[in-house]
Amino acid sequence: MLDIHCHIVPYTDDGAVDINTSLEMARNAERLGYNGIFATSHYIIHDNEIENNSFVNNIKKLNEMFEIENINVKIYEGNEVFFTNDIVELIKEKKVCTLANSRYVLIELPLFNSIIPMNVYEEFNKLQDAGFVPILAHPERYDFVTKNFKSLVNLIESGVLLQSNIGSITGKYGKDAKKNVEKMLKNNMVHFFGTDSHNNTVYDVYDKAIKKIKKAINDEDIYEKIMYENPQRVLEDKEINVWYPKI
């Protein structure tokens, strides 16, 4: 199993504060059945512009440390790219990482905007025209989704994939996020789940969350696609057949 969204690389963002935290996160992930993690450290223009070569080298060192510690989890490069007009250029200039060097790129929008940014569709179309596939991180947490749930339908129909956080369904991010992800699951609108772990706290609610997710989906085939097949297809850079919302 692959965790498609995780802040496990130390000293790069607001995630793991040191190598010991990274090791403990990886041990918890392995215990829960993960054998791979996409390291999606934040990349934010003018705020958290990670130096790419250093970031990739840190991932290499982390994998080496896991081998020494007998942790059977592999880290793959990626970024959670904060939305900007320059995403295609950032990828082409190798300033940000797609997920495991695939066509898939994880993108975060502003959490507290009550309406979707006006140029989102234009920029996502640019990405797709350049051969990339946008994956929207934790859409259930956005204020604009709470205000206008139909916006997610429009995004999916435009070719955007949606990654929800496992902890959302437990109320970890508040009642609105919980309500939104439940509605997304009911209407066939989740393509991936990620831990979005910045430390060890999310692993504490993992078992409870998975039970709730399975119950909400109530379809073993869809659950397998979300949790196993789709992340694996990202890793292998294969096309993902998008199912469309029921609403």
Secondary structure, DSSP 8 states (H G I E B T S, - for coil): -EEEEE--STTSSSS--SHHHHHHHHHHHHHTT--EEEEEEEEBTTTB---HHHHHHHHHHHHHHHHHTT---EEEEEEEEE--TTHHHHHHTTSS--GGGSSEEEEE--TT-SS--TTHHHHHHHHHHTT-EEEEE-GGG-HHHHH-THHHHHHHHTT-EEEEEGGGGGTTT-HHHHHHHHHHHHTT---EEE--BSSSHHHHTHHHHHHHHHHHH--HHHHHIIIIIHHHHHHTT----------
